[in-house]
Amino acid sequence: MAKVMEFVQFKLKEGASVTDFLTASDKFQKDYLTKCKGYITRTLALKDDMWVDCVIWETMDNAQKAMEEAYESPLFTDFGSFLDIENCEAQHLVVQRTY
């Protein structure tokens, strides 16, 4: 079965502290994502003011369930409070090749 890439592109809210955002991201990673079924790896990247959060999952079901359940988690509430939702786009892509 093909792996799935969760690709989320976003900006932080105006005035948000990058240090505080990264602290919230670290906590979300450690206490939520790594405990989700099918989680493989995550990369957080930045260019100028645009962030990309890329998570690799074993299956589409794993990716979708983790995203749905995240919205109910206080850990996501803290992490998500830094995101400018109007500049946020999420996609789930089926991985075709990994090199």
URPEUR-V405193 format. One record per residue. N is the residue number from 1. SS is DSSP state (2 for helix, 1 for strand, 0 for the rest). PSI is psi in whole degrees, -180 to 180 (NA if undefined). Layout:
n:ss:psi
N:SS:PSI
N:SS:PSI
//
This chain:
n:ss:psi
1:0:140
2:0:142
3:0:164
4:1:136
5:1:120
6:1:118
7:1:113
8:1:123
9:1:133
10:1:167
11:1:155
12:1:155
13:0:148
14:0:131
15:0:-3
16:0:141
17:0:123
18:2:-40
19:2:-46
20:2:-39
21:2:-47
22:2:-34
23:2:-45
24:2:-39
25:2:-44
26:2:-43
27:2:-44
28:2:-42
29:2:-54
30:2:-44
31:2:-13
32:0:-66
33:2:-46
34:2:-16
35:2:-5
36:0:141
37:0:131
38:0:0
39:1:135
40:1:-59
41:1:164
42:1:142
43:1:132
44:1:124
45:1:159
46:1:136
47:1:121
48:0:-113
49:0:11
50:1:124
51:1:152
52:1:129
53:1:114
54:1:118
55:1:134
56:1:131
57:1:156
58:0:-38
59:0:164
60:2:-40
61:2:-44
62:2:-46
63:2:-47
64:2:-41
65:2:-43
66:2:-40
67:2:-45
68:2:-46
69:2:-27
70:2:-38
71:0:-20
72:0:-6
73:0:132
74:2:-26
75:2:-38
76:2:-35
77:2:-44
78:2:-51
79:2:-49
80:2:-22
81:0:-16
82:0:-16
83:1:138
84:1:97
85:1:-31
86:1:-21
87:1:39
88:1:130
89:1:128
90:1:141
91:1:151
92:1:120
93:1:140
94:1:124
95:0:128
96:0:-37
97:0:146
98:0:126
99:0:NA
//
